[in-house]
Amino acid sequence: MKKLTTETGAGQWGSSLAFACSLFGLECEVFMVGSSYDQKPYRRSMMQTWGATVHRSPSTLTQSGQANADHPTGSLGIAISEAVEVAAQDPEANYALGSVLNHVLLHQTIIGQETIAQMEMAGEEPDVVIGCVGGGSNFAGLAFPWMRRKMRMNPSPPTPRFLAVEPAACPTLTKGVYAYDFGDTAGLTPLMPMYTLGHGFVPPPVHAGGLRYHGDAPMVCALLKAGMLEARAYRQNETFAAALDFARHEGIIPAPEPAHAIRAAIDEALAAKEAGEPRVILFGLCGHGNFDLAAYDAYLAGTLEDPEFSEADRDVALAQLPEGAPSVA
């Protein structure tokens, strides 16, 4: 293989793969979701600095992109379709996915394993583990080692609880249906059992570009269906309010994606305070927001929108679920 293709939402995964490819002498071709491409130009610059070729998705370079030209803000599903299409037509190229597939979740669990060691050093046990969810690898990477640990204890303790947090504008876990669906918009990927808004659903252009995905990882979805984790959705402005609180106390400007986890952590802390009980809260701060200052400018100016989730658009997309797929009801 001489080249890897991939998709990226806000650009974190695309940046990682671009740097990795530069170390191994591989070409890297990235399809970046249109809204993030426009909102975060310096993420694009970072990928290009490491030698990657970056396209705004949907592009005119692929049939998948051309077929979705009426969705100019793009989506992760469309970008995946474009990257898969390019790789499938080039015998020297492979496609590398940044989330969703179960093996990617397992690779990410080094994060959770490290936090177990860190909490042991601190002499603490979390009462709740919180992560933001787009495709699922970030949340699973943090939560799965803790969940495995809890499941192996006999009897299983009531804590920690596990809380997956997503945008209200793209509420896959909280308003999707559990069914077999494609992982991409064009239907080039295998079918996966997951909570989905329909592979044709194009989310509104919230600034948390890494969370704008129509489905979620099968393992995360199965655990939600089994009642082993909770899901919660937040609107854009309330997540940025939490991000500002965090930045002013910690000196770190968080990316819009983990701002969802911060919002949930603050709410959990306030609930503990109201209940008059101690609560140890572990959440994942998975990215800085230094390239998201345009979104912060909009919030500070009072012009940041709260895009609405369209149930009508979801229902249209769900009507296009693949026929003949096994039932998971």
Secondary structure, DSSP 8 states (H G I E B T S, - for coil): --EEEEEESSSHHHHHHHHHHHHHT-EEEEEEEHHHHHH-HHHHHHHHHTT-EEEEES-SSSHHHHHTTT-TT--HHHHHHHHHHHHHT-TTEEE---SSSHHHHHHHTHHHHHHHHHHHHHT---SEEEEE-SSSHHHHHHHHHHHHHHHHSSS--S--EEEEEEETTS-HHHH-EEEEEESSSSS-S-EEEEEES-TT------S-GGG--S---HHHHHHHHTTSSEEEEE-HHHHHHHHHHHHHHHS--B-HHHHHHHHHHHHHHHHHHHHT----EEE----B-TT-HHHHHHHHTT--------HHHHHHHHTTS-TT-----
